[in-house]
């Protein structure tokens, strides 16, 4: 989906609201899986890492290293807890 118009418009930005990053290298020894989609899109140049925001992450991160790769790609990554503190209240 991200790469469909890559030749015409180039890499796209993305606002991703989910509990998981979906930037795993592999899932169950598979390079193409539901948890690897954004990593493949970034590697293929379909996403512009400087325009990717991942909000609400709360799962699959067992250590700081689990978020090291997305953050090294210049993605803006925030947990659900941190995002809640950005919320506008009445």
N, C-alpha and C positions, 0 to 999 in steps of 0.2 A: 504494500500500500504506500509506504513512504517513498519507495523508489520509482513508482509508476510514472511520475512526471519529472523525474530528476533531470532528464535531458533538456526539458523546457524551462524549469524554474530553479533548478539546483537544489541544494539541501534545504530542508524545511526546519522550522522551529516546532516545539512541542510542549504543551502543558499536560503533564501526566499525573493524574490523581489516582493513587493506588496505594495499597499496603506494601507492595513489593517493587523493587527496582526493575526487575526483568532484564538485567544486564549480566546474567551468569555466563561464564565461558561455555559450560556444558550443563545439561540436566540429564541425569541417568545415561551418561555417555553419548548424548545426542547434542550436536551443535545447533540444530534447528528445533526449538521447542518453545512453549509459551513463556518460559522464563528467560529466554535468550534473545527475544525479538529486538529489543532496543540496542543491545550490544552489536548484533549483526547489522542493524541499520546504521549505527555509528561507524562501524568498521568499513561498511560499503560506501560511506560518504553521503548517505541519504538524509541524515539528520545533521543539523548544524549544532554542535555541542554547546556553543555559546548562547544558543536560543532554546535550550531544553531546560525545563523546570520540572522536577519531580517532587510532588507534595504528598504528605501523609504517610510516608514510609514507616512501617512498624513491624514488618515481618521479615523473615529470612536473614536478618542481620544478627549473627551470633557474636560478632566482634567488630572492632573498628575497621579491620582489614576488609570486611565484606563490603564496605562502602568506599574503600580506597580507590578502586578502579573507576567508578562513575565520577568521583570527585576529581580524580586525576585528569579526566576528560573535560573539565571545566563545567560540568553539569551543576546546576543549582539544585541541591538535594536538601530537603528538610523533613524532619519526622512529623508525625501527627501531633505530638506533644508541642513541638516548637511552632508548628503552623497555627495551632490553637491560640498561642500567645500573640500571634499577629492579627487575630480576628478583631473586627470592629464590633464594639459593644455599644448598647444604647445608654 
